[in-house]
Amino acid sequence: MTGQPERTHLVTGAGSGIGEELADRLAERGDRVVRLTRDVVDLEDAVAVARWATDFADDLERLDSLLHVAGTVDLGTVAELDLDVWQRHLDVNLTAPAVLTSHLLPALRAAGGTVVFVNSSAGLVANAQWSAYAASKFGLRALADSLRAEEAGNGVRVTTVFPSRTATPMQEKVHEQEGRTYDASRWIRPATVVDSILHVLDLPADATIPELVIRPR
Ligand SMILES: NC(=O)c1ccc[n+]([C@@H]2O[C@H](COP(=O)([O-])OP(=O)(O)OC[C@H]3O[C@@H](n4cnc5c(N)ncnc54)[C@H](OP(=O)(O)O)[C@@H]3O)[C@@H](O)[C@H]2O)c1
């Protein structure tokens, strides 16, 4: 035993895809993993998210990492997208991460922890049909950038990961909406994105990785 305190991580979107794989890999290492799945709290409901985060933060002395992985996507032109779709993208992809982060910062500061935002290549370039998703992810990058600047002096590291298409249920849904045949072998494996996130978390204390872009070869 090294005498190190047990490491604790909160993973959103831990019920499938990248989030599930990340939560499993951290648990396999013996870390404590809190899996924020939809049955725990619906990230569309900002008031419920704030309530859950307040309760969770109450019993929490330190949090080593806050891993924002949950996300929602629906394609459509600006002419087609209705208010509900816009609201869901902004609530799940942007407001929920902001609310969770704000409540959990004291525990992150206590641990010298890391906040990881799983963004997207659509958070760097917004193509036709991707407005709601891309706008929410551009906003997520802004949230990360402000947080990084605010928390550098408090010992909290902030990383945005920008994966391109990754073979998960979300990508299958995107293919359906694009009317394309889905072939998982063409896209990045979720395990590869998880390897990159673990590298960020395991980085020695002398450095930080502000942003990481991951593309298929
Ligand atoms: N797959 C890609 O090609 C790709 C590329 C770039 C970035 N990303 C990003 O990677 C992250 C992980 O996505 P993924 O690819 O692993 O897809 P995924 O398997 O669909 O995972 C998304 C997760 O978010 C959860 N979620 C969505 N809406 C929620 C809500 N209202 N309340 C609680 N949880 C909610 C989902 O839960 P339910 O299953 O209950 O809906 C699911 O577990 C997302 O942020 C996504 O934008 C994905």
The ligand as a MOL file (V3000), in Angstrom:
LIG
                    3D

  0  0  0     0  0            999 V3000
M  V30 BEGIN CTAB
M  V30 COUNTS 48 52 0 0 0
M  V30 BEGIN ATOM
M  V30 1 N -19.6150 8.9080 -31.0410 0
M  V30 2 C -19.0600 9.8940 -31.7040 0
M  V30 3 O -18.8500 9.8270 -32.9320 0
M  V30 4 C -18.6250 11.1260 -30.9770 0
M  V30 5 C -17.7460 12.0110 -31.6270 0
M  V30 6 C -17.3390 13.1600 -30.9630 0
M  V30 7 C -17.7880 13.4170 -29.6910 0
M  V30 8 N -18.6320 12.5520 -29.0740 0 CHG=1
M  V30 9 C -19.0770 12.8730 -27.7270 0
M  V30 10 O -18.7200 11.8130 -26.8750 0
M  V30 11 C -19.5720 11.8230 -25.7370 0
M  V30 12 C -20.0430 10.4000 -25.4570 0
M  V30 13 O -20.8880 9.9770 -26.4970 0
M  V30 14 P -20.8630 8.4910 -27.0630 0
M  V30 15 O -20.3110 8.5660 -28.4180 0
M  V30 16 O -20.2430 7.5880 -26.0670 0 CHG=-1
M  V30 17 O -22.4170 8.2160 -27.2540 0
M  V30 18 P -23.4910 7.4370 -26.3830 0
M  V30 19 O -23.0990 6.0200 -26.2460 0
M  V30 20 O -24.8020 7.7870 -26.9930 0
M  V30 21 O -23.3580 8.1140 -24.9530 0
M  V30 22 C -24.0030 9.3130 -24.5950 0
M  V30 23 C -24.4280 9.1870 -23.1650 0
M  V30 24 O -25.0450 10.4040 -22.7460 0
M  V30 25 C -26.1960 10.0630 -21.9900 0
M  V30 26 N -27.2430 11.0810 -22.0200 0
M  V30 27 C -27.7970 11.6730 -23.1100 0
M  V30 28 N -28.8130 12.4690 -22.7240 0
M  V30 29 C -28.9060 12.3590 -21.3650 0
M  V30 30 C -29.7720 12.9210 -20.3950 0
M  V30 31 N -30.7580 13.7530 -20.7320 0
M  V30 32 N -29.5810 12.5840 -19.0960 0
M  V30 33 C -28.5950 11.7400 -18.7360 0
M  V30 34 N -27.7520 11.1620 -19.6080 0
M  V30 35 C -27.9070 11.4800 -20.9170 0
M  V30 36 C -26.7360 8.8170 -22.6720 0
M  V30 37 O -27.6270 8.1530 -21.8120 0
M  V30 38 P -28.8670 7.3140 -22.4550 0
M  V30 39 O -28.2200 6.1020 -23.0830 0
M  V30 40 O -29.7290 7.0460 -21.2820 0
M  V30 41 O -29.4880 8.2200 -23.4820 0
M  V30 42 C -25.4560 8.0570 -22.9760 0
M  V30 43 O -25.0730 7.2270 -21.9060 0
M  V30 44 C -20.7050 12.8140 -26.0450 0
M  V30 45 O -20.4690 14.0100 -25.3610 0
M  V30 46 C -20.5720 13.0270 -27.5340 0
M  V30 47 O -21.0580 14.2910 -27.9220 0
M  V30 48 C -19.0560 11.4160 -29.6850 0
M  V30 END ATOM
M  V30 BEGIN BOND
M  V30 1 1 1 2
M  V30 2 2 2 3
M  V30 3 1 2 4
M  V30 4 1 4 5
M  V30 5 2 4 48
M  V30 6 2 5 6
M  V30 7 1 6 7
M  V30 8 2 7 8
M  V30 9 1 8 9
M  V30 10 1 8 48
M  V30 11 1 9 10
M  V30 12 1 9 46
M  V30 13 1 10 11
M  V30 14 1 11 12
M  V30 15 1 11 44
M  V30 16 1 12 13
M  V30 17 1 13 14
M  V30 18 2 14 15
M  V30 19 1 14 16
M  V30 20 1 14 17
M  V30 21 1 17 18
M  V30 22 2 18 19
M  V30 23 1 18 20
M  V30 24 1 18 21
M  V30 25 1 21 22
M  V30 26 1 22 23
M  V30 27 1 23 24
M  V30 28 1 23 42
M  V30 29 1 24 25
M  V30 30 1 25 26
M  V30 31 1 25 36
M  V30 32 1 26 27
M  V30 33 1 26 35
M  V30 34 2 27 28
M  V30 35 1 28 29
M  V30 36 1 29 30
M  V30 37 2 29 35
M  V30 38 1 30 31
M  V30 39 2 30 32
M  V30 40 1 32 33
M  V30 41 2 33 34
M  V30 42 1 34 35
M  V30 43 1 36 37
M  V30 44 1 36 42
M  V30 45 1 37 38
M  V30 46 2 38 39
M  V30 47 1 38 40
M  V30 48 1 38 41
M  V30 49 1 42 43
M  V30 50 1 44 45
M  V30 51 1 44 46
M  V30 52 1 46 47
M  V30 END BOND
M  V30 END CTAB
M  END
